[in-house]
Amino acid sequence: MAYRNRYSDAELALETLKLELERHLRKVVCPVHGEHPKRVTVYGTSVYDMSFKVDGCCDELADAMLESIGQANSIV
Ligand SMILES: [Zn+2]
């Protein structure tokens, strides 16, 4: 089957990482309100330049999400 990917390997890896991050971040629960983020969007032009936008209840949730990324990175 000749099927050409829309993405190069590097781009595909980046997109996969973004999805993984979003999936991971959506599971984080606010330590104050016990709520999940309403929306999470991950941005980045490379695996070394990633950031995310959170639509959630408060800053504590954003902090908890940042913390969870730190933990995730140490696992990876
Ligand atoms: Zn909260």
PDB file of the backbone (N, CA, C, O) and the ligand in Angstrom, with CONECT records:
HET     ZN  A 101       1
ATOM      1  N   MET A   1       0.837  -1.195   0.000  1.00  0.00           N
ATOM      2  CA  MET A   1       0.000   0.000   0.000  1.00  0.00           C
ATOM      3  C   MET A   1       0.873   1.246   0.000  1.00  0.00           C
ATOM      4  O   MET A   1       1.658   1.453   0.925  1.00  0.00           O
ATOM      5  N   ALA A   2       0.746   2.057  -1.003  1.00  0.00           N
ATOM      6  CA  ALA A   2       1.481   3.318  -1.019  1.00  0.00           C
ATOM      7  C   ALA A   2       0.620   4.383  -0.359  1.00  0.00           C
ATOM      8  O   ALA A   2      -0.293   4.942  -0.967  1.00  0.00           O
ATOM      9  N   TYR A   3       0.932   4.639   0.874  1.00  0.00           N
ATOM     10  CA  TYR A   3       0.170   5.642   1.603  1.00  0.00           C
ATOM     11  C   TYR A   3       1.132   6.606   2.263  1.00  0.00           C
ATOM     12  O   TYR A   3       1.893   6.225   3.152  1.00  0.00           O
ATOM     13  N   ARG A   4       1.098   7.839   1.836  1.00  0.00           N
ATOM     14  CA  ARG A   4       2.068   8.794   2.318  1.00  0.00           C
ATOM     15  C   ARG A   4       1.510   9.583   3.502  1.00  0.00           C
ATOM     16  O   ARG A   4       0.399  10.111   3.463  1.00  0.00           O
ATOM     17  N   ASN A   5       2.314   9.641   4.541  1.00  0.00           N
ATOM     18  CA  ASN A   5       1.915  10.383   5.725  1.00  0.00           C
ATOM     19  C   ASN A   5       1.918  11.881   5.461  1.00  0.00           C
ATOM     20  O   ASN A   5       2.735  12.400   4.701  1.00  0.00           O
ATOM     21  N   ARG A   6       0.984  12.554   6.108  1.00  0.00           N
ATOM     22  CA  ARG A   6       0.911  14.002   5.994  1.00  0.00           C
ATOM     23  C   ARG A   6       2.064  14.646   6.765  1.00  0.00           C
ATOM     24  O   ARG A   6       2.499  15.755   6.454  1.00  0.00           O
ATOM     25  N   TYR A   7       2.544  13.926   7.771  1.00  0.00           N
ATOM     26  CA  TYR A   7       3.588  14.470   8.630  1.00  0.00           C
ATOM     27  C   TYR A   7       4.921  13.771   8.401  1.00  0.00           C
ATOM     28  O   TYR A   7       4.961  12.597   8.032  1.00  0.00           O
ATOM     29  N   SER A   8       6.003  14.494   8.621  1.00  0.00           N
ATOM     30  CA  SER A   8       7.303  13.849   8.681  1.00  0.00           C
ATOM     31  C   SER A   8       7.401  13.141  10.024  1.00  0.00           C
ATOM     32  O   SER A   8       6.549  13.333  10.892  1.00  0.00           O
ATOM     33  N   ASP A   9       8.429  12.328  10.201  1.00  0.00           N
ATOM     34  CA  ASP A   9       8.574  11.584  11.459  1.00  0.00           C
ATOM     35  C   ASP A   9       8.654  12.528  12.648  1.00  0.00           C
ATOM     36  O   ASP A   9       8.038  12.283  13.686  1.00  0.00           O
ATOM     37  N   ALA A  10       9.422  13.618  12.494  1.00  0.00           N
ATOM     38  CA  ALA A  10       9.595  14.566  13.596  1.00  0.00           C
ATOM     39  C   ALA A  10       8.275  15.252  13.928  1.00  0.00           C
ATOM     40  O   ALA A  10       7.931  15.421  15.098  1.00  0.00           O
ATOM     41  N   GLU A  11       7.540  15.643  12.895  1.00  0.00           N
ATOM     42  CA  GLU A  11       6.252  16.293  13.104  1.00  0.00           C
ATOM     43  C   GLU A  11       5.263  15.330  13.736  1.00  0.00           C
ATOM     44  O   GLU A  11       4.488  15.705  14.617  1.00  0.00           O
ATOM     45  N   LEU A  12       5.297  14.097  13.282  1.00  0.00           N
ATOM     46  CA  LEU A  12       4.397  13.086  13.816  1.00  0.00           C
ATOM     47  C   LEU A  12       4.695  12.845  15.290  1.00  0.00           C
ATOM     48  O   LEU A  12       3.780  12.702  16.100  1.00  0.00           O
ATOM     49  N   ALA A  13       5.975  12.802  15.631  1.00  0.00           N
ATOM     50  CA  ALA A  13       6.370  12.605  17.024  1.00  0.00           C
ATOM     51  C   ALA A  13       5.885  13.764  17.877  1.00  0.00           C
ATOM     52  O   ALA A  13       5.434  13.574  19.006  1.00  0.00           O
ATOM     53  N   LEU A  14       5.984  14.976  17.322  1.00  0.00           N
ATOM     54  CA  LEU A  14       5.546  16.169  18.047  1.00  0.00           C
ATOM     55  C   LEU A  14       4.032  16.136  18.261  1.00  0.00           C
ATOM     56  O   LEU A  14       3.550  16.409  19.360  1.00  0.00           O
ATOM     57  N   GLU A  15       3.287  15.802  17.209  1.00  0.00           N
ATOM     58  CA  GLU A  15       1.829  15.736  17.324  1.00  0.00           C
ATOM     59  C   GLU A  15       1.413  14.671  18.331  1.00  0.00           C
ATOM     60  O   GLU A  15       0.488  14.870  19.119  1.00  0.00           O
ATOM     61  N   THR A  16       2.100  13.552  18.293  1.00  0.00           N
ATOM     62  CA  THR A  16       1.802  12.464  19.226  1.00  0.00           C
ATOM     63  C   THR A  16       2.059  12.909  20.655  1.00  0.00           C
ATOM     64  O   THR A  16       1.267  12.631  21.555  1.00  0.00           O
ATOM     65  N   LEU A  17       3.180  13.606  20.854  1.00  0.00           N
ATOM     66  CA  LEU A  17       3.528  14.101  22.179  1.00  0.00           C
ATOM     67  C   LEU A  17       2.482  15.094  22.678  1.00  0.00           C
ATOM     68  O   LEU A  17       2.100  15.060  23.847  1.00  0.00           O
ATOM     69  N   LYS A  18       2.021  15.972  21.800  1.00  0.00           N
ATOM     70  CA  LYS A  18       0.985  16.940  22.176  1.00  0.00           C
ATOM     71  C   LYS A  18      -0.276  16.224  22.635  1.00  0.00           C
ATOM     72  O   LYS A  18      -0.860  16.580  23.658  1.00  0.00           O
ATOM     73  N   LEU A  19      -0.694  15.219  21.880  1.00  0.00           N
ATOM     74  CA  LEU A  19      -1.897  14.474  22.238  1.00  0.00           C
ATOM     75  C   LEU A  19      -1.715  13.762  23.576  1.00  0.00           C
ATOM     76  O   LEU A  19      -2.614  13.750  24.416  1.00  0.00           O
ATOM     77  N   GLU A  20      -0.537  13.169  23.758  1.00  0.00           N
ATOM     78  CA  GLU A  20      -0.242  12.476  25.014  1.00  0.00           C
ATOM     79  C   GLU A  20      -0.303  13.450  26.185  1.00  0.00           C
ATOM     80  O   GLU A  20      -0.874  13.147  27.232  1.00  0.00           O
ATOM     81  N   LEU A  21       0.291  14.622  25.992  1.00  0.00           N
ATOM     82  CA  LEU A  21       0.303  15.656  27.031  1.00  0.00           C
ATOM     83  C   LEU A  21      -1.112  16.110  27.359  1.00  0.00           C
ATOM     84  O   LEU A  21      -1.480  16.231  28.527  1.00  0.00           O
ATOM     85  N   GLU A  22      -1.900  16.361  26.320  1.00  0.00           N
ATOM     86  CA  GLU A  22      -3.280  16.803  26.536  1.00  0.00           C
ATOM     87  C   GLU A  22      -4.060  15.747  27.306  1.00  0.00           C
ATOM     88  O   GLU A  22      -4.803  16.055  28.237  1.00  0.00           O
ATOM     89  N   ARG A  23      -3.874  14.504  26.900  1.00  0.00           N
ATOM     90  CA  ARG A  23      -4.569  13.391  27.553  1.00  0.00           C
ATOM     91  C   ARG A  23      -4.158  13.324  29.027  1.00  0.00           C
ATOM     92  O   ARG A  23      -4.993  13.121  29.909  1.00  0.00           O
ATOM     93  N   HIS A  24      -2.870  13.495  29.272  1.00  0.00           N
ATOM     94  CA  HIS A  24      -2.339  13.454  30.627  1.00  0.00           C
ATOM     95  C   HIS A  24      -2.881  14.621  31.458  1.00  0.00           C
ATOM     96  O   HIS A  24      -3.301  14.437  32.601  1.00  0.00           O
ATOM     97  N   LEU A  25      -2.868  15.827  30.868  1.00  0.00           N
ATOM     98  CA  LEU A  25      -3.272  17.025  31.597  1.00  0.00           C
ATOM     99  C   LEU A  25      -4.765  17.028  31.921  1.00  0.00           C
ATOM    100  O   LEU A  25      -5.181  17.569  32.945  1.00  0.00           O
ATOM    101  N   ARG A  26      -5.568  16.422  31.045  1.00  0.00           N
ATOM    102  CA  ARG A  26      -7.013  16.396  31.286  1.00  0.00           C
ATOM    103  C   ARG A  26      -7.357  15.569  32.516  1.00  0.00           C
ATOM    104  O   ARG A  26      -8.431  15.728  33.098  1.00  0.00           O
ATOM    105  N   LYS A  27      -6.445  14.687  32.912  1.00  0.00           N
ATOM    106  CA  LYS A  27      -6.723  13.809  34.055  1.00  0.00           C
ATOM    107  C   LYS A  27      -6.379  14.469  35.383  1.00  0.00           C
ATOM    108  O   LYS A  27      -6.749  13.969  36.445  1.00  0.00           O
ATOM    109  N   VAL A  28      -5.659  15.610  35.319  1.00  0.00           N
ATOM    110  CA  VAL A  28      -5.255  16.294  36.552  1.00  0.00           C
ATOM    111  C   VAL A  28      -6.485  16.898  37.232  1.00  0.00           C
ATOM    112  O   VAL A  28      -7.353  17.478  36.580  1.00  0.00           O
ATOM    113  N   VAL A  29      -6.537  16.751  38.533  1.00  0.00           N
ATOM    114  CA  VAL A  29      -7.666  17.264  39.303  1.00  0.00           C
ATOM    115  C   VAL A  29      -7.198  18.426  40.172  1.00  0.00           C
ATOM    116  O   VAL A  29      -6.123  18.357  40.767  1.00  0.00           O
ATOM    117  N   CYS A  30      -7.993  19.496  40.252  1.00  0.00           N
ATOM    118  CA  CYS A  30      -7.663  20.651  41.078  1.00  0.00           C
ATOM    119  C   CYS A  30      -7.636  20.246  42.554  1.00  0.00           C
ATOM    120  O   CYS A  30      -8.589  19.647  43.052  1.00  0.00           O
ATOM    121  N   PRO A  31      -6.535  20.578  43.257  1.00  0.00           N
ATOM    122  CA  PRO A  31      -6.437  20.213  44.671  1.00  0.00           C
ATOM    123  C   PRO A  31      -7.417  20.998  45.544  1.00  0.00           C
ATOM    124  O   PRO A  31      -7.727  20.580  46.659  1.00  0.00           O
ATOM    125  N   VAL A  32      -7.905  22.133  45.040  1.00  0.00           N
ATOM    126  CA  VAL A  32      -8.825  22.963  45.823  1.00  0.00           C
ATOM    127  C   VAL A  32     -10.284  22.610  45.530  1.00  0.00           C
ATOM    128  O   VAL A  32     -11.079  22.448  46.455  1.00  0.00           O
ATOM    129  N   HIS A  33     -10.634  22.492  44.266  1.00  0.00           N
ATOM    130  CA  HIS A  33     -12.028  22.300  43.882  1.00  0.00           C
ATOM    131  C   HIS A  33     -12.363  20.877  43.439  1.00  0.00           C
ATOM    132  O   HIS A  33     -13.532  20.527  43.278  1.00  0.00           O
ATOM    133  N   GLY A  34     -11.327  20.063  43.246  1.00  0.00           N
ATOM    134  CA  GLY A  34     -11.565  18.685  42.814  1.00  0.00           C
ATOM    135  C   GLY A  34     -12.133  18.583  41.412  1.00  0.00           C
ATOM    136  O   GLY A  34     -12.817  17.616  41.077  1.00  0.00           O
ATOM    137  N   GLU A  35     -11.842  19.603  40.579  1.00  0.00           N
ATOM    138  CA  GLU A  35     -12.385  19.604  39.221  1.00  0.00           C
ATOM    139  C   GLU A  35     -11.307  19.357  38.176  1.00  0.00           C
ATOM    140  O   GLU A  35     -10.141  19.706  38.361  1.00  0.00           O
ATOM    141  N   HIS A  36     -11.724  18.747  37.077  1.00  0.00           N
ATOM    142  CA  HIS A  36     -10.821  18.569  35.941  1.00  0.00           C
ATOM    143  C   HIS A  36     -10.827  19.845  35.108  1.00  0.00           C
ATOM    144  O   HIS A  36     -11.788  20.612  35.161  1.00  0.00           O
ATOM    145  N   PRO A  37      -9.765  20.081  34.342  1.00  0.00           N
ATOM    146  CA  PRO A  37      -9.778  21.241  33.441  1.00  0.00           C
ATOM    147  C   PRO A  37     -10.872  21.077  32.394  1.00  0.00           C
ATOM    148  O   PRO A  37     -11.130  19.971  31.920  1.00  0.00           O
ATOM    149  N   LYS A  38     -11.507  22.182  32.039  1.00  0.00           N
ATOM    150  CA  LYS A  38     -12.570  22.125  31.032  1.00  0.00           C
ATOM    151  C   LYS A  38     -11.982  21.921  29.653  1.00  0.00           C
ATOM    152  O   LYS A  38     -12.523  21.191  28.822  1.00  0.00           O
ATOM    153  N   ARG A  39     -10.854  22.589  29.431  1.00  0.00           N
ATOM    154  CA  ARG A  39     -10.220  22.460  28.129  1.00  0.00           C
ATOM    155  C   ARG A  39      -8.710  22.581  28.269  1.00  0.00           C
ATOM    156  O   ARG A  39      -8.224  23.408  29.041  1.00  0.00           O
ATOM    157  N   VAL A  40      -7.977  21.780  27.543  1.00  0.00           N
ATOM    158  CA  VAL A  40      -6.525  21.856  27.548  1.00  0.00           C
ATOM    159  C   VAL A  40      -6.043  21.908  26.108  1.00  0.00           C
ATOM    160  O   VAL A  40      -6.428  21.078  25.284  1.00  0.00           O
ATOM    161  N   THR A  41      -5.201  22.886  25.810  1.00  0.00           N
ATOM    162  CA  THR A  41      -4.610  22.960  24.481  1.00  0.00           C
ATOM    163  C   THR A  41      -3.103  23.036  24.616  1.00  0.00           C
ATOM    164  O   THR A  41      -2.576  23.891  25.328  1.00  0.00           O
ATOM    165  N   VAL A  42      -2.415  22.143  23.934  1.00  0.00           N
ATOM    166  CA  VAL A  42      -0.959  22.125  23.983  1.00  0.00           C
ATOM    167  C   VAL A  42      -0.401  22.721  22.699  1.00  0.00           C
ATOM    168  O   VAL A  42      -0.793  22.349  21.593  1.00  0.00           O
ATOM    169  N   TYR A  43       0.521  23.654  22.877  1.00  0.00           N
ATOM    170  CA  TYR A  43       1.185  24.285  21.738  1.00  0.00           C
ATOM    171  C   TYR A  43       2.652  23.892  21.718  1.00  0.00           C
ATOM    172  O   TYR A  43       3.203  23.482  22.739  1.00  0.00           O
ATOM    173  N   GLY A  44       3.281  24.016  20.568  1.00  0.00           N
ATOM    174  CA  GLY A  44       4.716  23.785  20.523  1.00  0.00           C
ATOM    175  C   GLY A  44       5.195  23.602  19.103  1.00  0.00           C
ATOM    176  O   GLY A  44       4.508  23.010  18.271  1.00  0.00           O
ATOM    177  N   THR A  45       6.384  24.116  18.833  1.00  0.00           N
ATOM    178  CA  THR A  45       6.954  23.951  17.501  1.00  0.00           C
ATOM    179  C   THR A  45       8.002  22.854  17.502  1.00  0.00           C
ATOM    180  O   THR A  45       8.421  22.382  16.445  1.00  0.00           O
ATOM    181  N   SER A  46       8.425  22.447  18.704  1.00  0.00           N
ATOM    182  CA  SER A  46       9.339  21.317  18.832  1.00  0.00           C
ATOM    183  C   SER A  46       9.138  20.692  20.199  1.00  0.00           C
ATOM    184  O   SER A  46       8.477  21.273  21.060  1.00  0.00           O
ATOM    185  N   VAL A  47       9.707  19.505  20.405  1.00  0.00           N
ATOM    186  CA  VAL A  47       9.524  18.825  21.687  1.00  0.00           C
ATOM    187  C   VAL A  47      10.212  19.590  22.808  1.00  0.00           C
ATOM    188  O   VAL A  47       9.944  19.350  23.986  1.00  0.00           O
ATOM    189  N   TYR A  48      11.105  20.519  22.438  1.00  0.00           N
ATOM    190  CA  TYR A  48      11.811  21.308  23.450  1.00  0.00           C
ATOM    191  C   TYR A  48      11.125  22.637  23.725  1.00  0.00           C
ATOM    192  O   TYR A  48      11.531  23.393  24.608  1.00  0.00           O
ATOM    193  N   ASP A  49      10.086  22.906  22.959  1.00  0.00           N
ATOM    194  CA  ASP A  49       9.393  24.182  23.101  1.00  0.00           C
ATOM    195  C   ASP A  49       7.896  23.924  23.169  1.00  0.00           C
ATOM    196  O   ASP A  49       7.164  24.127  22.200  1.00  0.00           O
ATOM    197  N   MET A  50       7.459  23.467  24.348  1.00  0.00           N
ATOM    198  CA  MET A  50       6.060  23.134  24.516  1.00  0.00           C
ATOM    199  C   MET A  50       5.432  24.031  25.574  1.00  0.00           C
ATOM    200  O   MET A  50       6.054  24.352  26.587  1.00  0.00           O
ATOM    201  N   SER A  51       4.196  24.426  25.322  1.00  0.00           N
ATOM    202  CA  SER A  51       3.459  25.158  26.339  1.00  0.00           C
ATOM    203  C   SER A  51       2.001  24.734  26.242  1.00  0.00           C
ATOM    204  O   SER A  51       1.593  24.119  25.257  1.00  0.00           O
ATOM    205  N   PHE A  52       1.220  25.059  27.261  1.00  0.00           N
ATOM    206  CA  PHE A  52      -0.186  24.678  27.191  1.00  0.00           C
ATOM    207  C   PHE A  52      -1.094  25.741  27.765  1.00  0.00           C
ATOM    208  O   PHE A  52      -0.692  26.543  28.607  1.00  0.00           O
ATOM    209  N   LYS A  53      -2.313  25.730  27.298  1.00  0.00           N
ATOM    210  CA  LYS A  53      -3.317  26.663  27.750  1.00  0.00           C
ATOM    211  C   LYS A  53      -4.403  25.871  28.460  1.00  0.00           C
ATOM    212  O   LYS A  53      -4.867  24.841  27.971  1.00  0.00           O
ATOM    213  N   VAL A  54      -4.799  26.374  29.625  1.00  0.00           N
ATOM    214  CA  VAL A  54      -5.780  25.654  30.426  1.00  0.00           C
ATOM    215  C   VAL A  54      -7.035  26.486  30.600  1.00  0.00           C
ATOM    216  O   VAL A  54      -6.965  27.681  30.883  1.00  0.00           O
ATOM    217  N   ASP A  55      -8.170  25.855  30.430  1.00  0.00           N
ATOM    218  CA  ASP A  55      -9.431  26.481  30.764  1.00  0.00           C
ATOM    219  C   ASP A  55      -9.989  25.710  31.953  1.00  0.00           C
ATOM    220  O   ASP A  55     -10.628  24.670  31.796  1.00  0.00           O
ATOM    221  N   GLY A  56      -9.735  26.242  33.143  1.00  0.00           N
ATOM    222  CA  GLY A  56     -10.127  25.513  34.346  1.00  0.00           C
ATOM    223  C   GLY A  56     -10.607  26.438  35.438  1.00  0.00           C
ATOM    224  O   GLY A  56     -10.823  27.629  35.211  1.00  0.00           O
ATOM    225  N   CYS A  57     -10.775  25.881  36.634  1.00  0.00           N
ATOM    226  CA  CYS A  57     -11.411  26.627  37.719  1.00  0.00           C
ATOM    227  C   CYS A  57     -10.503  27.682  38.336  1.00  0.00           C
ATOM    228  O   CYS A  57     -10.991  28.746  38.718  1.00  0.00           O
ATOM    229  N   CYS A  58      -9.175  27.425  38.449  1.00  0.00           N
ATOM    230  CA  CYS A  58      -8.323  28.395  39.132  1.00  0.00           C
ATOM    231  C   CYS A  58      -6.841  28.121  38.865  1.00  0.00           C
ATOM    232  O   CYS A  58      -6.490  27.170  38.167  1.00  0.00           O
ATOM    233  N   ASP A  59      -5.984  28.965  39.430  1.00  0.00           N
ATOM    234  CA  ASP A  59      -4.545  28.843  39.239  1.00  0.00           C
ATOM    235  C   ASP A  59      -3.978  27.593  39.898  1.00  0.00           C
ATOM    236  O   ASP A  59      -2.986  27.032  39.432  1.00  0.00           O
ATOM    237  N   GLU A  60      -4.609  27.162  40.979  1.00  0.00           N
ATOM    238  CA  GLU A  60      -4.131  25.961  41.669  1.00  0.00           C
ATOM    239  C   GLU A  60      -4.152  24.766  40.721  1.00  0.00           C
ATOM    240  O   GLU A  60      -3.263  23.914  40.746  1.00  0.00           O
ATOM    241  N   LEU A  61      -5.167  24.727  39.903  1.00  0.00           N
ATOM    242  CA  LEU A  61      -5.277  23.643  38.924  1.00  0.00           C
ATOM    243  C   LEU A  61      -4.121  23.717  37.932  1.00  0.00           C
ATOM    244  O   LEU A  61      -3.496  22.704  37.617  1.00  0.00           O
ATOM    245  N   ALA A  62      -3.842  24.932  37.441  1.00  0.00           N
ATOM    246  CA  ALA A  62      -2.739  25.118  36.496  1.00  0.00           C
ATOM    247  C   ALA A  62      -1.418  24.695  37.130  1.00  0.00           C
ATOM    248  O   ALA A  62      -0.581  24.067  36.483  1.00  0.00           O
ATOM    249  N   ASP A  63      -1.238  25.050  38.416  1.00  0.00           N
ATOM    250  CA  ASP A  63      -0.023  24.659  39.127  1.00  0.00           C
ATOM    251  C   ASP A  63       0.080  23.145  39.240  1.00  0.00           C
ATOM    252  O   ASP A  63       1.146  22.570  39.020  1.00  0.00           O
ATOM    253  N   ALA A  64      -1.024  22.508  39.580  1.00  0.00           N
ATOM    254  CA  ALA A  64      -1.048  21.051  39.713  1.00  0.00           C
ATOM    255  C   ALA A  64      -0.708  20.398  38.382  1.00  0.00           C
ATOM    256  O   ALA A  64      -0.050  19.358  38.343  1.00  0.00           O
ATOM    257  N   MET A  65      -1.162  21.016  37.282  1.00  0.00           N
ATOM    258  CA  MET A  65      -0.890  20.466  35.955  1.00  0.00           C
ATOM    259  C   MET A  65       0.587  20.599  35.610  1.00  0.00           C
ATOM    260  O   MET A  65       1.197  19.675  35.071  1.00  0.00           O
ATOM    261  N   LEU A  66       1.159  21.769  35.928  1.00  0.00           N
ATOM    262  CA  LEU A  66       2.585  21.967  35.696  1.00  0.00           C
ATOM    263  C   LEU A  66       3.397  20.927  36.456  1.00  0.00           C
ATOM    264  O   LEU A  66       4.346  20.342  35.935  1.00  0.00           O
ATOM    265  N   GLU A  67       2.991  20.719  37.703  1.00  0.00           N
ATOM    266  CA  GLU A  67       3.677  19.756  38.546  1.00  0.00           C
ATOM    267  C   GLU A  67       3.601  18.355  37.947  1.00  0.00           C
ATOM    268  O   GLU A  67       4.577  17.605  37.952  1.00  0.00           O
ATOM    269  N   SER A  68       2.424  18.024  37.435  1.00  0.00           N
ATOM    270  CA  SER A  68       2.234  16.683  36.877  1.00  0.00           C
ATOM    271  C   SER A  68       3.086  16.482  35.634  1.00  0.00           C
ATOM    272  O   SER A  68       3.521  15.366  35.350  1.00  0.00           O
ATOM    273  N   ILE A  69       3.329  17.565  34.886  1.00  0.00           N
ATOM    274  CA  ILE A  69       4.204  17.466  33.710  1.00  0.00           C
ATOM    275  C   ILE A  69       5.636  17.184  34.144  1.00  0.00           C
ATOM    276  O   ILE A  69       6.340  16.378  33.536  1.00  0.00           O
ATOM    277  N   GLY A  70       6.056  17.877  35.226  1.00  0.00           N
ATOM    278  CA  GLY A  70       7.394  17.638  35.742  1.00  0.00           C
ATOM    279  C   GLY A  70       7.590  16.177  36.100  1.00  0.00           C
ATOM    280  O   GLY A  70       8.632  15.584  35.821  1.00  0.00           O
ATOM    281  N   GLN A  71       6.555  15.602  36.730  1.00  0.00           N
ATOM    282  CA  GLN A  71       6.617  14.194  37.082  1.00  0.00           C
ATOM    283  C   GLN A  71       6.630  13.320  35.842  1.00  0.00           C
ATOM    284  O   GLN A  71       7.363  12.334  35.761  1.00  0.00           O
ATOM    285  N   ALA A  72       5.800  13.702  34.872  1.00  0.00           N
ATOM    286  CA  ALA A  72       5.723  12.914  33.643  1.00  0.00           C
ATOM    287  C   ALA A  72       7.066  12.919  32.926  1.00  0.00           C
ATOM    288  O   ALA A  72       7.524  11.894  32.421  1.00  0.00           O
ATOM    289  N   ASN A  73       7.697  14.114  32.892  1.00  0.00           N
ATOM    290  CA  ASN A  73       8.992  14.212  32.227  1.00  0.00           C
ATOM    291  C   ASN A  73      10.051  13.345  32.868  1.00  0.00           C
ATOM    292  O   ASN A  73      10.899  12.772  32.185  1.00  0.00           O
ATOM    293  N   SER A  74       9.997  13.251  34.213  1.00  0.00           N
ATOM    294  CA  SER A  74      11.009  12.458  34.900  1.00  0.00           C
ATOM    295  C   SER A  74      10.792  10.972  34.618  1.00  0.00           C
ATOM    296  O   SER A  74      11.734  10.182  34.683  1.00  0.00           O
ATOM    297  N   ILE A  75       9.540  10.587  34.304  1.00  0.00           N
ATOM    298  CA  ILE A  75       9.273   9.193  33.954  1.00  0.00           C
ATOM    299  C   ILE A  75       9.797   8.908  32.556  1.00  0.00           C
ATOM    300  O   ILE A  75      10.420   7.875  32.311  1.00  0.00           O
ATOM    301  N   VAL A  76       9.534   9.841  31.637  1.00  0.00           N
ATOM    302  CA  VAL A  76      10.002   9.685  30.260  1.00  0.00           C
ATOM    303  C   VAL A  76      11.510   9.867  30.272  1.00  0.00           C
ATOM    304  O   VAL A  76      12.150   9.781  29.224  1.00  0.00           O
TER     305      VAL A  76
HETATM  306 ZN    ZN A 101      -9.671  25.012  41.322  1.00  0.00          ZN2+
END
